[in-house]
Amino acid sequence: MKKLVNVVAAIIENDQQEILCALRSPVMSLPNMWEFPGGKVEVNEDIYSALEREIAEELDCKIETIKEVFNDNTHEYDTFIINLISIKCNVIEGVPAPSEHSKLVWLKRDNLSSLKWAPADIPAVEQLISEV
């Protein structure tokens, strides 16, 4: 049986109504695909704490989560199953900078579909685009 991995992702929007998109590095699984930044939920950790920790580690900034789940999607890859929970957030301290990702870009909702997204992120992307 495939392992189920619980992952949280930050949908970070700036003052220009642009969404932060992160390019997975060539050494990561799903290399060179775009995703919303985040990571695995640790044992005994709630999704909001996990997301704040992951963004501090990955982007060297502090976020504030909006206390509701934006999108909850389960996707089966070849070797594992991911339950990806996307949560809207605001940066409250610092400027997002990539440490694990190859690059970060800010895009308007209309342009999100121009990127090659990791399959698990696509439902959240589609939901963001349809919000306009």
Number of C-alpha atoms within 10 A of each C-alpha: 6 11 10 14 14 17 20 27 28 28 24 22 19 14 7 9 12 17 23 20 22 24 24 23 17 12 11 12 9 15 14 19 17 25 27 24 25 26 21 18 19 12 8 7 11 11 22 21 14 21 28 21 18 22 22 17 16 17 21 17 18 20 22 17 21 13 11 11 14 16 18 16 14 17 14 14 11 6 9 12 17 19 17 23 22 26 24 19 22 16 16 11 12 12 11 18 15 17 12 16 21 16 15 19 11 17 19 16 19 12 12 21 14 8 13 13 21 16 14 20 21 17 17 22 20 13 13 18 15 10 7 7
